[in-house]
């Protein structure tokens, strides 16, 4: 299924104030990339859930979620299609704050983010903790638009941006890693831009897949 790419203009190399991962270019725009229709979620129906390997699932309505402690975030973001954008301005809720509301079972090591519209993407739990990820509700001082994943988007800026699930509806905690939408279509299971983990063949060899990397 092809990407829809809107709003992308000329790219230019970084001026040296930031570091670009290998193979990336800086853009001043915020390109819109999606693999299907953009869902429009009425806020009265919106909810966010933490489920799976937790002692007791947690759920928030839109108003309840907005009552959680908010923070400002200014990460650089990197898309697998090779654009990078520096100093993006977000406001939202840290994953560390959300995790305070559930007790994870010891075997929980991985997470599947799931979204309105059916999108999914997998992540190691470690990539969501210790200030590494947040749920973004505002971008550049305004409510996050649906085209960019609003009303709420998972943002994991140290990984390629397909891991930052648009229209996020919740997180499911798992014992084993499972592929999400793009991972099931050949993209990396991890997506580290500094290692250029774009496709499954770029992932670090493991005992299970090393023989396929000969």
Number of C-alpha atoms within 10 A of each C-alpha: 8 8 11 12 12 13 9 14 11 9 15 12 11 16 8 7 7 12 13 21 16 11 13 23 19 21 19 15 15 16 19 14 18 18 13 12 9 16 16 15 16 9 11 9 8 18 19 19 17 23 20 18 21 18 11 13 15 16 14 16 15 16 12 11 18 13 11 14 11 17 12 16 20 14 17 16 23 25 22 21 16 18 23 27 21 18 11 15 16 23 21 23 24 25 19 15 14 17 14 9 13 15 13 20 15 9 12 17 17 22 27 22 23 24 22 19 16 11 18 24 23 25 26 19 16 11 17 20 15 10 13 17 21 28 23 29 23 19 19 11 11 11 15 19 16 16 18 19 24 22 23 29 24 31 27 24 22 19 25 24 22 23 26 25 25 30 27 28 23 23 22 18 25 23 16 11 16 15 18 19 16 19 21 14 12 13 21 21 26 23 25 21 23 15 13 19 20 22 17 17 15 17 20 14 13 10 6 7 13 11 9 9 11 6
